[in-house]
Amino acid sequence: MTATTTAPVAAPSVHTQKRQPSGRMRAWATRAPLLPALIFMIAVTQLPFVATLVISFFDWNSLYPDARSFTGFGNYTEVLTDAALRKSVWTTILLTVGVVLTSLVLGLGLALLLDRKFRGRGLVRTLLIAPFLVVPVAAALLWKHVLYNPEYGLLNGLLHYVGGPQPDWISNTPLLAIEASLVWQWTPFMMLILLAGLQSRDHQQIEAARVDGASGWQIFRYLTLPHLRRYLELGALLGSIYIVQNFDAVFTITSGGLGTANLPYTVYQTFYQAHENGLASAAGVLVVIGSIIIATFALRVVSSLFREEVGRA
């Protein structure tokens, strides 16, 4: 009978005795530096929105604070059925569609111009971007007093020089006056997005089309425009998010008069002039919901653009 001997088992080293941190602990360690910014973001943005959401379910006039009562969705029903509020929604749609479409068309033309090589292109690009960098209130004041003023405005000064009429631009065409100021400010933004799209084209494909005898219009229609579709969608969605919430131009140029009161300005009137906290909160929540819907589509377009660029690389 033979005895079997087993090799002695080595004692675990000091390094192996130390417990390795789990994947969850490492994840929290990497996210910990972001927690203060996340907490600050929640405190500044989400808590006020939750408070607004709660107030929107109450019939609450700040002049009579003790008379508030819970109304459920009554404020939302009033917002959607009130004639003045419905008109402000329609004005918001007209303003948004007019500004976004016009800015896209002008931005596309400027992007096509800047995509060509010519002397001073950098200076021209800088000058064209400048309107987008102007503070919105300052831009509205510029258009109201420097351009639109019927007595000393630049537009009437040019018309007087050629013997033309002297119209009151804001009184005669109030909504167009607001749209023009917003188009002037947002065309550079659209131009930058579309210029980035133009510079990401496959130049070998364009050269091959030229060799095959394609005209400039055919190249633009069948190659450039389909390539810019995602960039056009992105510009339209981002522009819509801003214009839907625009308050500065309406307040500064017309003060919401002459049928130019959009939904944000109507919320302002309801809250600060009528002191209807619940009604104004309900209208504000609807504006936020609309903006979130548009932003969701914008994020999808951005993610699809990133996927296309990664696939192309």
ABEGO torsion letter per residue (X at the ends): XBBBBBBBBBBBBAAAABBBBBAAAAAAAAAAAAAAAAAAAAAAAAAAAAAAAAAAABBBBAABAAABBBAEAAAAAAAAABAAAAAAAAAAAAAAAAAAAAAAAAAAAAAAAAABBBBGAAAAAAAAAAAAABBAAAAAAAAAAAAABAAABAAAAAAAAAGBBBBBAAAABAAAAAAAAAAAAAAAAAAAAAAAAAAABBAAAAAAAAAAGBBAAAAAAAAAAAAAAAAAAAAAAAAAAAAAABAAAAAAAAGGBGGABBAAAAAAAAAAAAGBAAAAAAAAAAAAAAAAAAAAAAAAAAAAAAAAAAAAX
